[in-house]
Every structure is written in structure tokens, then in C-alpha cells.
Amino acid sequence: MTVEVLPDPFAAVHDADPYALLAELREAGPVHRARTGDGQWVWLVTRYAEARVLLADPRMSRDPRNARADWLAANRANPTADPSVMAPHVGITDGADHARLRRLVSGVFAAGPVRHLRAQVDRLAHDLVDGLAGRDAADLVTAFAEPLPAMVICELLGVPEADRDRFRGWIRAIVADDAEAGPEESARRREAAVRGLFDYLDELIAAARRAPGEGLVSTLAAAAADGDRLTGPELRSTLFVLLIGGYETTLGFLATSVLHLLADPGRWRALHAEPGRCADAVEELLRYDGSVKTSFWMFPTEPVHLGGAELRPGDPVMVSFAAANRDPAANAEPDRLLLGRAEPRHLAFGHGPHYCLGAPLARVEASAGLAALAARCPELSLAVPPREVGWQHSPIVRSPLALPVHPGRVLGRTETR
């Protein structure tokens, strides 16, 4: 049975704890018609089984051209006011077009090639931990969770050291609203940052084609299948989506995970004693409170019946990963963080044809980052109660605005071996 949802599940009041309302919705039914803050509405899927079915349904399109006219009129699909800037990419294509783009890109992000990056990510994580030594207090977001994915992206793309502050500035302007600037000024800065980043990516692509190297840009520029290659605009949009998505979600996941681990000092002591457990811990942390709260928009191309609801062609639909991952039908005691949980079931990286291409890299960054912190910062502690941590307001991403900590004693790299 479906119900009309009166509370807006995307409202700022739920940023700190979205799970109480989501549990009510999940218990009431698997599919709900929810209002959003701007007066639009969306079908929201809240149970694990129905979410997996929908994410794998070929009748569900990610292409915004299949949306209702009023949804398109709101220009929700573009990060910039000029829709011509973004070429089709793996995130918004379907069927044969999606398969073609994914085939050209997937090999670069497969688990095997990404594992070779572990030593590089370890080094970057330990460099950031070095910066915590001797400090009485720090914001772990700005000191660790934000710079780590940004540094990894710069290394992968081959961004010169002299350009990295400017590059990170563009990314921050794109993914975060400036509360002091206001919505109009934030939108202007975001569009300027998108254009600046796109121009810079064009330069990197041109340089990679003039003198191919071993970096990600050169690898993607050279990637071919059955004689096919990515066009320049396709490559630019693909790089944009991969780096923005990877930066924002990894930042949020690292900060959120450390918050939960430090909320129970016993968890942190256990990981310090065995930092090799971080890879397994990451899976339970992804399930318990992953950084991606909902899927991107989807649109039925023909009527779809799910959980008692009829989703009509063009209707906007989202899966609540946050609700589905805590479905008691999928995981016992879902509201408990159990680092020893055997094979936690989660949809943190989606499911079906749009399963996240960057999942192997995200897992490497998360496990390397947590292992470096846990191994070298045995006394790391929260500087504020967990309830005082502020959260980014976003319907998609879950991320603390800041995470004040006391680093305590920071061990040298050789002391942890």
C-alpha cells in the first residue's frame, strides 16, 4: 500500500538523523509519493527487495529526456544553466548507449587495476596523518576527509602541483552551497566553477592526446572497444562525473565513518589494534550510514507496478539507499553498527546496470584512509558530542560539515609496523 507522505524526507530537519522518518516510511510500505522542498514530488522506494528490483529494471531510465515536462522545466538535470555543456555520460544514458560508454570506461576502474593504486593512496593518507601530529585540535573534514579524495583525484588526473589548489577550489564550489553567499550567488559561483573545470579538463585531454602518458586521462583517451573511442565531449563529461562523484562521496563517507567509530571508543581501539580489519569494517559502515542517501533520478519509460504503486512514464523516482540498507528484511539488527557483521547487504554503490563504476576506488580510499588514521592515532577522540556535529543539506549526499577532534598522540609511520 502506498501513502501520501506529508513530511518532506529531504527537509533540512532530517539532515542530522534521516533514519527515524525513513524507518516509519519503510514500515508503512515499500513505495511512497514524497513532496520535495521546491514543491515537486517523487516516488521514493524504501525497502531493500523493491529497491534491487527497480534498480535492475530495464524500463527505468536515467536519461532526463524521459522525464515529465514539468521536471525538465526545472532544469534539474544540469550542473550548469547551459545544457549544451554536458555531453551524454554513463550516469544519464541507457541501453546500448550506456553499454557502449560503460564498456569504454569500466576497465580503468576495475578492481584489479585499482588495487595497484593502494600504495599511492596509503602514502597520501599517511602524509595527511603527519599533519595532525602536535595539534591539540583539528577539523578532520578539512585536515583529512576532504583533502584525501582531492589529492587522489589530482594524482590520477596528473594535475600539476601548482594547479592543485585551484582545482580543489573548483570542486568545492561545485559540490557545496555557500550559506553566507546565498542561493543565487552560490549558483553563479557553481556555474563559473563548472566552466573553469571543464576548460581545464579540455586542456588535460588535449595534452594527453599530444603526449600520451600513464595517467587516467591518457588511459581513458586511449581506451577502445571494437574500434570505438570516447569523443572529446564524452571524455570531458565522464571525467567530470567521476571526479565530482568520487570526491564528494568519499569525503562524506570518511568523515561520517570516523564519527561513528569515535562515538564508541571501543570500536576505535579495536581498529587500532587490527587496522587490517578496516576493509571489512568499510562494508558495514557503508551499510550503516553510507554517504549516498538516495539514488539519482530515474524515470519509467512505460508503466511499472511496484509495491502497490503504479509508476507512470516520466514520473520521477528515487531509491532511498539509507532506508533500504537498514531494512530488517535484509540485515538483522539493522540499526546497530556491527563491525564484525558477516557479509552486510547494502546498496551503497547501487545495483544493476548503473552500479557505481568507482566502487573499487572508493573502497581503496576508504579502507586506506581509515587504516592510516586507526594505526597511527590511537588517542583520536571527538571534541564535541556527536549530536552537535552539523550536516550538509543535500537530498543525495550525507556528509558532516565539520568534525572537530583531538588528535592526541600521533605515532610515527615505523611505529605501526
C-alpha positions as CSV (number, residue, x, y, z in Angstrom):
1,M,0.0,0.0,0.0
2,T,1.3,3.5,-0.8
3,V,0.7,6.6,1.2
4,E,1.0,10.3,0.5
5,V,4.0,11.5,2.6
6,L,3.3,14.7,4.5
7,P,6.7,15.3,6.0
8,D,9.3,16.1,3.4
9,P,12.0,13.4,3.8
10,F,14.6,15.7,2.2
11,A,13.9,18.7,4.6
12,A,16.9,20.1,6.5
13,V,15.3,19.0,9.8
14,H,16.2,15.4,8.8
15,D,19.9,16.1,7.9
16,A,21.3,15.0,11.2
17,D,19.2,11.9,11.5
18,P,17.2,10.8,8.4
19,Y,16.7,7.3,9.8
20,A,13.8,7.8,12.2
21,L,11.5,9.1,9.4
22,L,12.8,6.6,6.9
23,A,12.0,3.7,9.3
24,E,8.4,4.9,9.6
25,L,8.1,5.1,5.8
26,R,9.7,1.7,5.3
27,E,7.4,0.1,7.8
28,A,4.3,1.7,6.2
29,G,5.1,0.4,2.8
30,P,7.9,0.0,0.1
31,V,6.9,2.9,-2.2
32,H,5.8,6.4,-1.3
33,R,4.9,9.6,-3.0
34,A,7.0,12.2,-1.3
35,R,7.0,16.0,-1.6
36,T,10.3,17.8,-2.1
37,G,11.3,21.2,-0.7
38,D,10.7,23.0,-4.1
39,G,7.1,21.8,-4.4
40,Q,7.8,18.9,-6.7
41,W,7.1,15.3,-5.8
42,V,8.9,12.0,-6.3
43,W,8.2,8.3,-5.8
44,L,10.6,7.1,-3.0
45,V,11.4,3.4,-2.7
46,T,12.3,2.5,0.9
47,R,12.7,-1.3,1.1
48,Y,15.7,-3.4,0.1
49,A,13.9,-6.0,-2.1
50,E,11.9,-3.5,-4.1
51,A,14.9,-1.2,-4.5
52,R,17.0,-4.0,-6.1
53,V,14.1,-4.9,-8.4
54,L,13.7,-1.3,-9.5
55,L,17.4,-0.6,-10.0
56,A,17.7,-3.6,-12.3
57,D,14.5,-2.9,-14.3
58,P,15.3,-2.0,-17.9
59,R,12.1,0.1,-18.0
60,M,13.7,2.6,-15.6
61,S,15.7,5.3,-17.5
62,R,18.4,7.6,-16.1
63,D,18.1,9.8,-19.2
64,P,16.3,13.1,-18.1
65,R,14.8,13.4,-21.6
66,N,12.4,10.7,-20.4
67,A,11.2,12.8,-17.5
68,R,7.9,14.7,-17.3
69,A,7.8,18.2,-18.8
70,D,7.5,20.0,-15.5
71,W,10.5,18.2,-14.2
72,L,12.5,19.1,-17.2
73,A,11.3,22.7,-17.0
74,A,13.0,23.0,-13.6
75,N,16.4,22.2,-15.3
76,R,17.2,19.7,-12.6
77,A,19.5,17.6,-14.9
78,N,22.3,20.1,-15.5
79,P,25.1,21.3,-13.2
80,T,25.2,24.4,-15.3
81,A,22.5,26.6,-16.8
82,D,23.7,25.8,-20.3
83,P,22.6,22.2,-21.1
84,S,25.0,22.1,-24.1
85,V,28.0,21.9,-21.7
86,M,27.4,18.3,-20.6
87,A,27.7,15.6,-23.2
88,P,26.0,12.2,-22.6
89,H,27.8,10.1,-20.0
90,V,27.5,6.8,-18.2
91,G,25.3,8.4,-15.5
92,I,22.4,9.5,-17.7
93,T,22.4,7.1,-20.6
94,D,20.5,3.8,-21.0
95,G,20.5,0.6,-23.1
96,A,23.0,0.4,-25.9
97,D,24.3,4.0,-25.4
98,H,25.0,3.2,-21.7
99,A,26.6,-0.2,-22.5
100,R,28.9,1.5,-25.1
101,L,30.2,4.2,-22.7
102,R,30.5,1.8,-19.8
103,R,32.5,-0.7,-21.9
104,L,35.0,2.0,-22.8
105,V,35.4,3.2,-19.2
106,S,34.9,0.2,-17.0
107,G,38.3,-1.4,-17.5
108,V,40.1,1.6,-16.0
109,F,38.1,1.3,-12.7
110,A,38.0,-2.5,-12.4
111,A,39.1,-3.9,-9.1
112,G,42.4,-5.3,-10.5
113,P,43.8,-2.1,-11.9
114,V,42.6,-0.1,-8.9
115,R,44.4,-2.4,-6.4
116,H,47.7,-1.2,-7.8
117,L,46.8,2.3,-6.5
118,R,46.7,1.1,-2.9
119,A,50.4,2.1,-2.1
120,Q,49.8,5.5,-3.7
121,V,46.7,6.1,-1.6
122,D,48.4,4.8,1.5
123,R,51.2,7.4,1.0
124,L,48.8,10.3,0.6
125,A,46.8,9.2,3.7
126,H,49.9,8.9,5.8
127,D,51.0,12.4,4.6
128,L,47.8,13.8,5.9
129,V,48.1,12.0,9.2
130,D,51.6,13.5,9.6
131,G,49.9,16.9,9.5
132,L,47.9,16.0,12.6
133,A,51.0,15.5,14.8
134,G,51.5,18.1,17.5
135,R,48.0,19.6,17.1
136,D,45.7,19.8,20.1
137,A,42.6,20.1,17.9
138,A,41.6,19.8,14.3
139,D,38.7,19.6,11.9
140,L,39.0,16.2,10.4
141,V,37.0,17.2,7.4
142,T,39.4,19.9,6.3
143,A,42.5,18.2,7.7
144,F,41.8,14.7,6.3
145,A,38.5,13.7,4.8
146,E,38.4,16.5,2.2
147,P,42.0,16.6,1.0
148,L,42.4,12.8,0.7
149,P,40.0,12.2,-2.2
150,A,41.0,15.6,-3.8
151,M,44.7,14.5,-3.7
152,V,43.9,11.1,-5.1
153,I,41.9,12.7,-8.0
154,C,44.8,15.2,-8.7
155,E,47.3,12.3,-8.8
156,L,45.1,10.2,-11.1
157,L,44.5,13.1,-13.5
158,G,48.1,14.2,-13.4
159,V,47.2,17.7,-12.2
160,P,50.5,19.6,-11.6
161,E,51.2,20.6,-8.0
162,A,51.0,24.3,-9.0
163,D,47.4,23.9,-10.2
164,R,46.0,21.7,-7.3
165,D,44.7,24.5,-5.1
166,R,42.8,26.0,-8.0
167,F,41.5,22.5,-9.0
168,R,40.3,21.8,-5.5
169,G,38.6,25.2,-5.3
170,W,36.5,24.4,-8.4
171,I,35.4,21.1,-6.9
172,R,34.4,22.7,-3.6
173,A,32.5,25.4,-5.3
174,I,30.6,22.8,-7.4
175,V,29.6,20.5,-4.6
176,A,28.9,22.8,-1.7
177,D,26.5,25.7,-1.2
178,D,27.9,28.8,0.5
179,A,25.3,29.7,3.1
180,E,26.7,33.2,3.5
181,A,26.6,33.9,-0.2
182,G,23.0,32.9,-0.7
183,P,21.5,30.7,-3.3
184,E,21.8,33.0,-6.3
185,E,25.5,33.8,-5.7
186,S,26.2,30.1,-4.9
187,A,24.6,29.2,-8.2
188,R,26.7,31.8,-10.1
189,R,29.9,30.5,-8.4
190,R,29.0,26.9,-9.2
191,E,28.4,27.6,-12.8
192,A,31.7,29.6,-13.1
193,A,33.5,26.6,-11.4
194,V,31.9,24.1,-13.8
195,R,33.1,26.1,-16.8
196,G,36.6,26.6,-15.3
197,L,36.9,22.9,-14.5
198,F,35.6,21.9,-18.0
199,D,38.1,24.2,-19.7
200,Y,40.9,22.7,-17.5
201,L,39.8,19.1,-18.3
202,D,39.9,20.1,-22.0
203,E,43.5,21.2,-21.6
204,L,44.4,17.9,-19.8
205,I,42.7,15.9,-22.6
206,A,44.5,17.8,-25.3
207,A,47.8,17.3,-23.6
208,A,47.2,13.6,-23.1
209,R,46.5,13.2,-26.8
210,R,49.6,15.1,-27.8
211,A,51.8,13.2,-25.5
212,P,50.1,10.1,-24.0
213,G,51.3,9.0,-20.6
214,E,50.2,6.6,-17.9
215,G,47.6,8.7,-16.1
216,L,43.9,8.3,-16.1
217,V,43.2,10.9,-18.8
218,S,45.6,9.2,-21.2
219,T,44.2,5.8,-20.4
220,L,40.6,6.9,-21.0
221,A,41.6,8.8,-24.1
222,A,43.2,5.7,-25.5
223,A,40.5,3.3,-24.3
224,A,38.9,1.5,-27.2
225,A,36.5,-1.4,-27.8
226,D,35.6,-2.7,-31.2
227,G,37.3,0.3,-32.8
228,D,35.2,2.7,-30.8
229,R,36.6,5.5,-28.6
230,L,35.2,8.3,-26.4
231,T,34.7,11.6,-28.1
232,G,36.3,14.7,-26.6
233,P,33.0,15.9,-25.0
234,E,32.1,12.4,-23.8
235,L,35.6,12.1,-22.2
236,R,35.3,15.5,-20.5
237,S,31.8,14.8,-19.1
238,T,32.9,11.3,-18.0
239,L,35.9,12.7,-16.1
240,F,33.7,15.4,-14.6
241,V,31.1,13.0,-13.3
242,L,33.7,10.5,-11.9
243,L,35.8,13.1,-10.1
244,I,32.9,15.1,-8.7
245,G,31.0,12.0,-7.5
246,G,34.2,10.3,-6.1
247,Y,35.3,13.4,-4.3
248,E,32.0,14.3,-2.6
249,T,31.0,10.8,-1.6
250,T,34.4,9.7,-0.3
251,L,34.7,12.9,1.8
252,G,31.3,12.3,3.3
253,F,32.0,8.6,4.0
254,L,35.3,9.1,5.7
255,A,34.1,11.8,8.0
256,T,30.8,10.0,8.8
257,S,32.7,6.7,9.5
258,V,35.2,8.3,11.8
259,L,32.3,10.0,13.7
260,H,30.6,6.6,14.3
261,L,33.8,4.9,15.2
262,L,34.8,7.5,17.7
263,A,31.4,7.6,19.3
264,D,32.3,4.2,20.8
265,P,35.9,4.3,21.9
266,G,36.0,0.5,21.9
267,R,35.5,0.4,18.2
268,W,38.4,2.8,17.6
269,R,40.7,0.8,19.9
270,A,39.7,-2.4,18.1
271,L,40.7,-1.0,14.7
272,H,43.9,0.5,16.1
273,A,44.8,-3.0,17.3
274,E,44.0,-4.5,13.9
275,P,43.9,-1.8,11.2
276,G,43.9,-4.7,8.6
277,R,40.2,-5.1,9.6
278,C,39.3,-1.7,8.0
279,A,38.4,-3.2,4.6
280,D,35.7,-5.4,6.3
281,A,34.7,-2.5,8.5
282,V,34.1,-0.3,5.5
283,E,31.4,-2.7,4.2
284,E,29.4,-2.5,7.5
285,L,29.9,1.3,7.6
286,L,28.6,1.7,4.1
287,R,25.5,-0.2,5.1
288,Y,25.0,1.6,8.4
289,D,25.5,5.2,7.3
290,G,26.8,5.5,3.7
291,S,27.4,8.9,2.2
292,V,24.9,8.4,-0.7
293,K,21.4,8.7,0.8
294,T,19.4,8.2,-2.4
295,S,19.8,7.2,-6.0
296,F,19.9,9.7,-8.8
297,W,16.6,10.4,-10.5
298,M,15.0,7.6,-12.6
299,F,12.1,7.7,-15.0
300,P,9.8,4.8,-16.2
301,T,9.6,4.6,-19.9
302,E,6.4,2.5,-19.6
303,P,4.1,1.8,-16.6
304,V,5.8,0.0,-13.8
305,H,3.9,-1.6,-10.9
306,L,6.0,-1.8,-7.7
307,G,4.9,-2.3,-4.1
308,G,1.3,-1.4,-4.8
309,A,2.2,1.8,-6.7
310,E,1.8,2.5,-10.4
311,L,4.8,4.4,-11.6
312,R,3.8,6.2,-14.8
313,P,6.1,7.1,-17.7
314,G,8.1,10.2,-16.9
315,D,7.4,10.1,-13.1
316,P,10.5,11.0,-11.1
317,V,11.6,8.0,-8.9
318,M,14.4,7.7,-6.4
319,V,15.6,4.8,-4.2
320,S,16.4,5.6,-0.6
321,F,19.6,3.7,-0.1
322,A,19.6,4.9,3.5
323,A,16.2,3.3,4.1
324,A,16.9,0.1,2.1
325,N,20.3,-0.5,3.8
326,R,18.5,-0.6,7.2
327,D,15.7,-2.8,6.1
328,P,15.4,-5.6,8.7
329,A,14.4,-8.0,5.9
330,A,17.9,-7.6,4.5
331,N,20.0,-7.3,7.7
332,A,19.4,-8.4,11.3
333,E,19.5,-5.7,13.9
334,P,19.9,-3.1,11.1
335,D,20.2,-0.1,13.4
336,R,23.3,-1.4,15.2
337,L,26.8,-0.8,13.8
338,L,28.4,-4.3,14.0
339,L,31.9,-4.2,12.6
340,G,32.1,-8.0,12.7
341,R,28.8,-8.4,10.7
342,A,29.2,-11.2,8.1
343,E,28.5,-10.0,4.6
344,P,26.4,-7.0,5.2
345,R,23.9,-6.4,2.5
346,H,23.8,-2.9,1.2
347,L,23.1,-0.8,-1.9
348,A,25.7,1.9,-1.2
349,F,27.0,1.7,-4.7
350,G,23.7,1.0,-6.3
351,H,22.7,-2.2,-8.2
352,G,22.1,-3.2,-11.8
353,P,23.4,-1.6,-15.0
354,H,24.3,1.6,-13.2
355,Y,26.3,0.0,-10.4
356,C,28.9,2.6,-9.4
357,L,32.0,2.4,-11.7
358,G,34.1,4.0,-9.0
359,A,33.3,1.5,-6.3
360,P,36.7,-0.3,-6.3
361,L,38.5,3.1,-6.0
362,A,36.1,4.3,-3.3
363,R,36.8,1.1,-1.2
364,V,40.5,1.5,-1.6
365,E,40.4,5.2,-0.5
366,A,38.1,4.5,2.4
367,S,40.0,1.5,3.8
368,A,43.4,3.1,3.3
369,G,42.2,6.3,4.9
370,L,40.7,4.6,8.0
371,A,43.6,2.3,8.4
372,A,46.1,5.1,8.4
373,L,44.2,7.0,11.0
374,A,43.4,4.0,13.2
375,A,47.0,2.7,13.1
376,R,48.7,6.0,13.9
377,C,46.1,7.9,16.0
378,P,45.2,5.6,19.0
379,E,44.1,8.5,21.1
380,L,41.9,10.3,18.4
381,S,38.7,11.5,20.1
382,L,35.7,13.7,19.3
383,A,36.0,17.3,20.5
384,V,32.2,17.7,20.6
385,P,29.3,15.4,21.4
386,P,28.1,13.6,18.2
387,R,24.7,15.4,18.4
388,E,26.5,18.7,17.9
389,V,28.0,17.8,14.5
390,G,26.4,19.7,11.7
391,W,25.4,18.1,8.4
392,Q,25.4,19.2,4.8
393,H,21.9,19.8,3.4
394,S,21.6,17.6,0.3
395,P,18.9,15.1,-0.9
396,I,21.7,12.9,-2.2
397,V,24.9,13.1,-0.1
398,R,25.3,12.6,3.6
399,S,28.3,14.5,4.9
400,P,29.3,16.3,8.1
401,L,30.1,20.0,7.6
402,A,32.9,19.7,10.2
403,L,34.3,17.1,12.6
404,P,36.2,18.6,15.5
405,V,38.6,16.1,17.0
406,H,41.5,15.9,19.4
407,P,44.3,14.0,17.5
408,G,46.2,13.0,20.7
409,R,49.4,11.2,20.2
410,V,50.3,10.5,16.6
411,L,52.6,7.5,16.1
412,G,55.4,7.6,13.5
413,R,55.0,5.5,10.4
414,T,57.5,3.0,11.5
415,E,55.9,2.6,15.0
416,T,52.9,0.9,13.4
417,R,54.8,-1.8,11.5
